[in-house]
Amino acid sequence: MINRVSPFQIATQQLQQTQLQQKPAIGLDKNSATNKVSFGDFLKESINQVNQAQANSDKMTNALASGQNVELHDVMISAQKSSVSLTMAVEVRNKVIEAYQEMMRMQV
């Protein structure tokens, strides 16, 4: 049975993993013990993750097409991961644009 997972949970987990793998966390203030990430940094990191997933999928697809020793199921999983991450990025973009348009319609 497949457990249901929210795309936002996946994105949050991926962001946390990349922050641990990289140098000090984004927006870490030396005077503060808390970890603060700005929206712009979070958005940039998310777009980079989508780009990495697309590049990884392309690399694995090319390796399979050229006859290298790559398992088909790994290629398909990579392609699905990149597809889901791109779909999520597009939906987040749509929601941001919708929120912006709603704010612009507000009367002050």
Residue pairs with C-beta under 8 A, 6 or more apart in sequence:
7 84
7 85
7 87
7 88
8 88
10 84
10 85
10 88
11 46
11 49
11 85
11 88
14 49
15 42
15 45
15 46
15 49
18 45
18 49
19 25
19 26
25 35
25 37
26 37
26 38
26 41
26 42
26 45
27 35
27 36
27 37
27 38
27 41
28 35
28 36
29 36
46 89
46 92
47 89
49 85
50 82
50 85
50 86
50 89
53 78
53 81
53 82
53 85
53 86
54 82
54 85
54 86
56 78
56 82
57 75
57 78
57 79
57 81
57 82
60 70
60 74
60 75
60 78
60 79
61 75
61 78
61 79
63 70
63 75
64 70
64 72
64 75
